[in-house]
Amino acid sequence: MRLREVYLSDREQLGVTATRIWNLDLNDNIAYLKIMVEGLAYNEGGDCKIYLPKGITKIEVVDGSDVLYSASMPEALAVHLYGGNGMPFQQAWGTNDDTSIAMVELRFGRDDSDQEYMLDPKKFVNPQLKITYNFPITAFNWTENNQYITVIAMVAEDPPREPVGFFMTKNIYEWLTQIGATETIDMPRDYRYRLMLMRCFYCGYAVWNYFTQYKLSCDIDKFVNFNMKARDLAMQNHQYYNPQMMMGAGRGDSQHVCHIPHHFAWVHGANFDFTPPGANDVRHGGIAGFFIDYHEDAGAAVDVDTIISQGAWGDELWAAEPYRFGNLKDPEEWFDPTSYMSVRLTVVQALEADLLGGIVLQQARTY
């Protein structure tokens, strides 16, 4: 079996806001869809905390009313990483000196060699990819006519067997957080669970400060799949996935502390450099979820001619905490909910109200 690239769009220019639709009327099975987005910031520099993936508000694969995949791009990026496919490419420029880029793969199987799980377009009537975007053209946002999208279908030539199913990934639930409350979520009971993300948009610190306990219970505690403190799960994931790194950059404007974006809720630090060196050294101040601020040695705004390059590293990409249902490679270890009358997830909350909590679930759907 060999994978081959089929370009559905090649650096197609995007407008301000719309939903773009591609027909997936391909004869070959699809191992994954690769989506790359590029964008140019409006500002020359300064306090420009903008995040390119947030502009892709929904990615869907549908067959009429049947939803096969549904997530925002930040959620899709987290699934890419925590589903076992490595850190997706992301470059965040808070200045119009260069382009921000994000690339994500919508995986329908475990890896490039997976013959058991792939999306077979022939099993559906009218499969389509839908991408909804919103790129405001204003100061501290984006530059007109400088956002682009590339979509590639990685198809499998001459697979030796018919796939038994595909990975169905969906944002299944959202709510506004409440301090001290417990959110109860009725979970689907149709297909095996492979991976689940608990995410909190957009928290300023590690997710385990906002969600403190997770419990997945079947038939009112007849069977408890897991019951974990959120911090313990975060430490476990730190071991499984290791801290990841992404590049970013910003430019001073002589008026503001320079904020450079990154995409981690639990950020551990950053390596940085600046050019030209200038009379005043640049150093970072506050380190928080999704950005790090930089100032000159006296706490002053960064000079207009100074460009800062940053390599930030952290955990909880896009404020998502993953839970793996056993070995991600072994379907026998994935949780089968079909024999239970009810499956419920509870999330205990703390610290801050009115953030957007969400649950993203990946299931092994059969044909």
Secondary structure, 3 states (H helix, E strand, C coil): CEEEEEEEEEEEECCCEEEEEEECCCCCEEEEEEEEEEECECCCCCECCCCHHHHEEEEEEEECCEEEEEECHHHHHHHHHHHHHCCCCEEEECCCCCCEEEEEEEECCCCCCCCCECECHHHCCCEEEEEEEECCCCCCCECCCCCEEEEEEEEEECCCCCCCEEEEEEEEEEEECCCCCEEEEECCCCCEEEEEEEEEECCCCCHHHCEEEEEEEECCCCEEEEEEEHHHHHHHHHHHHCCEEEEEEEECCCCCCEEEECCEEEEEEEEEEEECCCCCCEEEEEEECCEEEEEECCCCCCCCCCEEEEEEEEEEECCEEEEECCCCCCHHHCECCCCCCCEEEEEEECCCCCCEEEEEEEEEEEC
